[in-house]
Amino acid sequence: MSKSIIQTKDVFAYLNRIAPVEMKMEVDNVGHLVGRRDHPVSRILIALDITDEVIDEAIDLGAELIVAHHPVILAPLTRVTDEDLTGQRLLKMIRHDIGAICMHTNLDSVAGGVNDVLAAKLGLTETTVLKPMGSDAQGTPYGFGRIGQLPSALSMAEFLRQVSGVLGTKGIRYHDAGVPVRRVAVMGGSGGSVFHQAADLGCDTFVSADLKHNIFLDARDLGINLIDGDHFATEDIISPVLETGLLAEFPDLTVTISARHTQPAQFFVAQ
């Protein structure tokens, strides 16, 4: 019995079912962004970003499609030439007939997406949406960030070790407010914009990334523990979930998580 031919549009239909594009932020650019809808797919490469290394990896693996979290095309792109990095990447992908599907803020906000995975990996239970945006067709709320409870309170030192182990990050910036960790808010990626909502909802700890100086000052003044676990590390946890889902939906495909796209930030610790 011959295998059915899987096309890019089939993969997008599945991803759009689990993380509908209408759940994205208005300014975001998600969906099938590069390539032909009817292009046959036998191998998919998963990555957080479509970098030069990831494109080369797709070429070496013979992958026809890259599924990424961060969009490879963002406004205000008005042309595709070799005069900038984005244009160079797009031209290379087109030359090698490699498509791209990018699921970003819709995958952040949906139930079972980035923030639910992050909360679960950190051991949070009784989770709710930190910043609700709406409800899906089943009436399940979706939105940005999650709030949950640890089964028992931890010291900040204990929780930092737990976060570091779960995320596999090279380093963590943090503020220890001297209070136990129990009610925790999380936001994968850049989450400074929802920090004060977490504080208003009584969270003693906030875990996110790309946190600015003023957020550290506010955390100190409000007596809240703060953990900046790195943008890559707090979002790349979705890659194995995508791999599992794609393999379950398309068992005839080969699905690979990028081995070349790793945490780009480095940390120096003075001795």
N, C-alpha and C positions, 0 to 999 in steps of 0.2 A: 504494500500500500504506500503510495507516494506521499511525501509530506506536503502540507498546504503551504503556499507561498505567503510569507508575512511581509507586509509593506509598511513603509514609514507611517502611513495614515492609520494603520491598525494599532501600532504602538502608541501613537498620539491619542487615539480614541480611548485606549485603556488608561493612559495617564490623565486624560481629561476627565475620565470617570471618577478616578480616585482623588483628584485635586482640580476641580473645575476652574477654568480660566476666569470665570466671573467672580471668583473669590479673591482675585488679585487686587493690589492697590491700583488706583486709577493711573498713576504715573508709570507703572511697571510695564514691561514688555515680555510676555510669556507665550508659550505655545510652540508650534512648529515654525522655527525661524530660518532654517537653512535647508535647501535640498528639495527633491521632488517627492510629492505625496505618494506616488506609485512605485517608488524605488524599493526593490526587494531588499530585505534585511535578514542577515544570517547571524550577525554578531553586533552586540551593543557594548559600548564603553561608557561607564558611569563616572562622572567627575563633578566636583563642586564648581569648578570654573573650566572654561574652554581656553586653555593656555596653549602656547606653542608646543610645550612638552606633551600635552594631552593630544593635540592633533597629530604629532609625530607618532605617539603611541598607538593611536587609532589606525594610522597608516601601516605601522609595523604589524599590528594584530589582524589587519584586514577587516576592521569594523566599518560598516557602512553608516552607522548612526552613533552619535554621542548624545547621551541624556545627561544634562547638567542642571544644576540648581540656579546659578547666576546666569542671566541673559548674556549671550554673546553679542547682541545688538541692543544698544540703548539710544534713545533720543539724545541729541538731535542729529543722528546720522542721516546725511543727505546724499552720500556718495560712497562707492566702494572702489578704492584705488589702492595702490601700493605705497601711498604717501603717509599712511599712519598704520599703527599696529593692528587695529581692528580690521581695516581693509586688507592688510597682508594676510591675516588669519582667515578671513572669509574667502579670499581668492584661493588660498591653499586648499581649503575644504572643498570648494567648488571644483577645483582642478582634479582632486582625488575622489570626487563624487561621494563626499561624506556629509550627511545631513546632521541637523542639530534640533533637538527638542529641549527647551528650557522651561522649567517649572519653578518659579521663584516665590513671590509672596503668597500665591495661592497654596503652595506646598507648605509654607510657614503657618498659614492660618487654619487649614483644614483639620478636622478631627483625624488623628492618626498621623499627622504630618510632623514637621521638624520639632515644633514645641512640645507636642505630646510625647514624642520619642525622647527628647531631652529630659522632660520631667520624669518619665518612667525610668530612665537610666540612672537618674540621681536618687531614685527610691521614693519619689513623692507619690502620695495617694490622695484620694478625694479631690482630684484636680478640677479646676474650673478655668474658664477663659479670663485672662487678665483684662484684655481690651476687646470686648465683643464687637463684631462687625456685621453680624446677621445670623441667619439660620439656614441650614441646607434643606433639601427637599424632604428629609425625614424629620425636620424640626430640631436637629442637633446644632447647637450654637457653634459658630466658628469665629476666629479672630486671632489677635496677636498676643503672644505670651501665655503663660499658664501659672496658676497659683496652686500649691498643694502642701500637704503636711508630711513630715518625716514620721515614721512609726514611733520614734523616740528622739528626744533632743540630743544633739551632738554639740561638742565644743567646736569653735571655728577651726581649730587645728585638725580635728578629726574630719570635719566636712571638707576642708581643703584637700586632704589626702584622698578622700572619696572622689571629689570632682576631678582631681588630677588623674586618678586612675581610670575613671570612666571615659574622660575625654582624650587621654593619651597626649595631652598638650606638653610642649617643651617648657612652658612657664606660665605663671598666673600672677596677675596684678590683683591686689585685694586690699580691703580695709576691714580690720577686726574691730568691731564696736564693743567687744567685751560682753556680748549677750549670747545665750545659747541659740543654736540654729534649730528651728522647728517649723515655722511657717515661711515657706520659700516661694519666691516668684522667679520664673525663668523666662528668658527671651533669647532665642537663638539668633546669632548675628548682632547687628547694631541695635541695642535696646535702650539707649539712654532716654529716649522720648517717653518711655512708659515707666521710668523709675518712680516718679512721684505718685503715679496711680498705685503702684505696689506699696508705697509707703502709706498712702491714704487708706489702703485696704488692710493695714495691720501686719504687713510682712516684716519679719525680723531680718531677712536675708534676701538679696537680689543677685541673680546670676545672669550675666549677659556678656557682651563684648563691645569693643570700640568705645568704652566709657570715657567721657571727657573729664577734665580737671574739675569742672564745677559739680559734676555728679559725685566725685569723691569728697568734695567739700560738704555737699548737702548730706551725704551719707554719714559723715562724721558728726554734723550738727544734729541730725535726726536720730542718731544712735542705731543705725542699720548696718549690718554686715554687707559688704560689697565684694563681688568676685567678677573680675573680667577674665573669662576663660579662653579668649581669643576667638575671632570671627570664624576662622576655618574650623577650629576644634568644636565649637558649639553648633555648627551646622553640618559638618561632614558625617555626623552620626546618622543622617538620613540615607546615606549611600547604601549600606547593607540592607536597609528596609526596601529601597527601590530594587535592589538586586533580587531579593527574595520574591517580591511581588511580580516582577517581570518574568522570572523563571517559572513561577506558578501559572501565570497567564499564557506564557509562550514557552512551553517545555522544549520545543525544538530549537530554540535560540541558544546561542552562547552569550552569556552576560558576564562582563568583567568589570570590576572596580579598578579605577586607575591606580597603578603602582607608582606613577611618576609625579602625580600632583599631591604634594604633602604640605603640611603647615609651612607657609612661607616665612613667618616671623621667626626671628632668632632672639635669644636672650643671653645677656651677659650678666653674670653675678660677680660682684667685686668680692675678693677674698680678704 
